[in-house]
Amino acid sequence: MKSKEKIILLSLILLYFVTRLINLDILPITTDEAIYLHWARIIGDDFGQLFLPLMDGKTPLFMWLVIPFLKLIADPFIAGRVLSVLFGFGTLMTLLLLARSLFGGKAWIWVGLLYLVTPFALMHDRLALVEGMLLFWEVLFLYFLVRLAQHPSVWSAIVVGGT
């Protein structure tokens, strides 16, 4: 990667975190956020309730991943939203890799800029909802699926099968 591309990449990363972290607490709390964070607190206090979200038909992975953030950050809504910001960052980086492997050249820059301003990403990267995490897993799956098609390997097949 050339130095100009490194500067562009660092600029995209900086823009991502500026657009996602500033005024993170200004958005109103949604009902789903409150429920997910409440479940995470219950699970964090009593691991016997590990599968509590399943009683409402929700997969518990997001709630499990929120628990360490609840221990580190006092405000539970900020803790859950920081996790969503990190998943959004993973989505951005995976989209950049995907664009580079599919189109080459400078297409990854446009993909990154488009992701930064997409309303769905702007909202779900800032709310403690499962959708941001799901988008990350879907994009990661797509990246490894494309990689498997371009360069077949056992490692790519295992990752595609696991996601």
Summary of the structure (lengths in Angstrom):
residues: 163
radius of gyration: 17.4
end to end distance: 28.4
largest distance: 51.7
contacts: 471
relative contact order: 0.13
helix: 79%
strand: 0%
